[in-house]
Amino acid sequence: MPVTTSAKKALRQSTKRRQANQKNKRAVDSAEKQIKKLVKTGKRQEALQYLPRAYKVLDKAAKKGVIEKNTAARKKSRLAKLINRR
């Protein structure tokens, strides 16, 4: 455990940041899974309607630095490609 006051504060900050980052990563993963599940079950129209929400989650995660900007772009591209392919 940290001893100095500044080390205690750093621990508090890193804990908060870690929780926020994990929350954002889970949101990204669940958005991807949701679209993949809809496509797999043949509900293409529902997947198309959910796509803007997935884009929003990915863009927010990239803006906050949880994922890289190019990673968000790649995931968005692959999701759109997955929907249009079926």
C-alpha positions as CSV (number, residue, x, y, z in Angstrom):
1,M,0.0,0.0,0.0
2,P,1.2,3.6,-0.7
3,V,2.8,5.5,2.2
4,T,3.0,9.1,1.0
5,T,0.1,11.3,0.5
6,S,0.8,11.8,-3.2
7,A,1.1,8.0,-3.7
8,K,-2.3,7.6,-2.0
9,K,-3.8,10.2,-4.3
10,A,-2.2,8.6,-7.4
11,L,-3.7,5.2,-6.4
12,R,-7.2,6.8,-6.0
13,Q,-6.9,8.4,-9.4
14,S,-5.6,5.4,-11.2
15,T,-8.4,3.3,-9.7
16,K,-11.0,5.7,-10.9
17,R,-9.5,5.9,-14.4
18,R,-9.2,2.1,-14.6
19,Q,-12.9,1.7,-13.8
20,A,-13.9,4.3,-16.4
21,N,-11.7,2.7,-19.0
22,Q,-13.1,-0.8,-18.3
23,K,-16.6,0.5,-18.5
24,N,-15.9,2.0,-21.9
25,K,-14.2,-1.1,-23.2
26,R,-17.2,-3.2,-22.0
27,A,-19.5,-0.9,-23.9
28,V,-17.4,-1.3,-27.1
29,D,-17.3,-5.1,-26.7
30,S,-21.1,-5.4,-26.0
31,A,-21.9,-3.2,-29.0
32,E,-19.8,-5.4,-31.3
33,K,-21.3,-8.6,-29.9
34,Q,-24.9,-7.2,-30.2
35,I,-24.4,-6.5,-34.0
36,K,-22.7,-9.8,-34.6
37,K,-25.5,-11.6,-32.8
38,L,-28.2,-9.8,-34.8
39,V,-26.4,-10.6,-38.1
40,K,-25.9,-14.2,-37.2
41,T,-29.6,-14.7,-36.4
42,G,-30.5,-13.0,-39.7
43,K,-31.9,-9.8,-38.3
44,R,-30.1,-7.5,-40.7
45,Q,-32.5,-4.6,-40.5
46,E,-32.2,-4.5,-36.7
47,A,-28.4,-4.6,-37.0
48,L,-28.6,-1.7,-39.4
49,Q,-30.6,0.3,-36.9
50,Y,-28.2,-0.6,-34.1
51,L,-25.1,0.4,-36.1
52,P,-25.2,4.2,-35.4
53,R,-25.3,3.4,-31.6
54,A,-22.3,1.2,-32.0
55,Y,-20.5,3.9,-34.0
56,K,-21.3,6.4,-31.2
57,V,-19.8,4.0,-28.6
58,L,-16.7,3.4,-30.6
59,D,-16.2,7.2,-31.3
60,K,-16.6,8.0,-27.6
61,A,-14.1,5.4,-26.6
62,A,-11.6,6.7,-29.2
63,K,-12.1,10.3,-28.0
64,K,-11.5,9.3,-24.4
65,G,-8.3,7.4,-25.3
66,V,-9.6,4.0,-24.3
67,I,-9.0,2.7,-27.9
68,E,-6.9,4.2,-30.7
69,K,-8.6,6.3,-33.4
70,N,-7.6,3.8,-36.1
71,T,-8.8,0.9,-34.0
72,A,-12.2,2.5,-33.8
73,A,-12.2,3.2,-37.5
74,R,-11.2,-0.4,-38.3
75,K,-14.0,-1.8,-36.0
76,K,-16.6,0.4,-37.6
77,S,-15.5,-0.6,-41.0
78,R,-15.6,-4.3,-40.2
79,L,-19.1,-4.0,-38.6
80,A,-20.5,-2.2,-41.6
81,K,-18.9,-4.8,-43.9
82,L,-20.3,-7.7,-41.8
83,I,-23.9,-6.3,-42.1
84,N,-23.6,-5.5,-45.8
85,R,-22.1,-8.9,-46.7
86,R,-25.1,-10.9,-45.4
